[in-house]
Amino acid sequence: MLKLLTAGLTGVAAGAAAYGYGWERHALHLVEADLAVAGLPPPLEGLRIGLITDLHLSALVPPEDVERAIALVQAARPDVIVYGGDYHSYADRAYIQPVTELAARASAPHGVFAVLGNHDDQREMPAALTRRGIEVLRNTHTTLHVRGEQLTVAGVDFWVRNARSAVSRAVGGARAPVVLLAHDPRRLYEAADLGVGAVLSGHTHGGQVVLPLVGAPAARRFPVAAGIATHGHTSLFVSRGVGTVVVPIRVNCPPEVAVITLRRPVSTAAG
């Protein structure tokens, strides 16, 4: 009986791995979510931000997956598009030009912005993105003028010596509600301490492999593996992203791009 059980479990695991490699890792879809932003002015209610993260263009992630990701968000026609980092894997410079050429296909009425992830070449990647017309926010912010109001879009690097100091620099002097782009969702905690309205992140890949009853072991150190979390008055959205690293497999964790609709917090809207 034990041998039969072991053989059965081995077969199930092998089947799941084959499925995750052959199909699920390419089963890209669009996720839509509402996200509360503290201090959001009423005219900005409903503003839509497209989030594309963790492209990881590499020998394991084909350009076709990246093309489909960008096309899905572009077709949704968001007001703003943001890239959440990890455009390639292991800082492989061979993929810098190809991935930034694809990233440049994105356009939105109020701009396209980007931050860097832990896999990104810290010198050539931002330069290549900038040449393609994408504004890279490196511990700084920009102010959007939309519908007669202002919204601050800030960005923080993944590789920083002091996370709180980096987030403080990124949002310092902002005169409007802040949406912070941070590859690492753990920046939620510093953002909340500094009164940031919302954080958009990636990095976790949703865990890449999500097990029944167990969840996503690879993502346990983060506020949430994927989706929405809050800390204090700050909201967080984490995308599962597009690509994979280490092993080209996704199980119970399909790749995604997202369109986030900004909402006023219920308490604020009611009051």
Steps between C-alpha positions, in 0.01 A plus 500: 500500500781743591671428170177563312440825689856616437473415133168682477633815666807492279279474196285790613807716565647413161171579331470834677857591404438409137180705499671793669785493247308429183185708552440696818811715486376635166132536606518877535187689596387846605402563863290803594485630856382803697755654734427758770732802505495719808442865415393434142301802372149420375582587135771229498257229609513234229844588362647180353864391519635211293765297686749281314772339707758221507527454125826304544574480128758222477566158356214377724249777419434553128440843346152385398396491868631853550324623186169354614537654845549849361225456242251391768558811706508726197164364384349588841586867435606604853574863584854420614729200446772399745771236482591334830855379431687181408495551126763229452660235723832501684596836342564326166588791273418305185130558573511871583438630149242236404290546814511880494399499134194297599431715808498812283185374325299606805337842497244674718344848512679599821829322447699181542722461807738236633704385797786253522491151651762280657586327169552817301833640388512819704679713239411385151137402562381843623694669222339276237150556642556876505614499137173328413298779660417321826556709814698303758428606857807432714419612854313798363153601385308682233169684515217425260237759419176316434140626494602826663669320793846370581627147568854416602660191348816407689749220453760333718792276399522142620869525590524765771708519815220633714145430388335765715744766384446403135122511525523831687710646217259363241192665652664802663339828404199337337200733517241254370385147592777250428498172309840338562653254255720255690619171356516355852158492673670524839533872434137512612616544859724802436235646271235471771726672752544787255131541417514366144157426356573183305783273384521297178744208501610174344806289585317207661376337176207405722729230634517342153396165650192506726426173679161385632467563877857632507480809284807662348809403704727728295297811585444466874733784596287757315186682617301305240603268215260661254204735512412762760626565850487800732715639777365795692340729244717377212378253238720257308444311176744223407497354150605141423685641202572356159817291504675238710844452652700203632263246343262574210192370680181646644252287694167644620656839433449617141682808372316828491495866418268732688286809465453673834211741548565761766222552752445730794498310831148420614532703819619805304234461233231469768623797691 
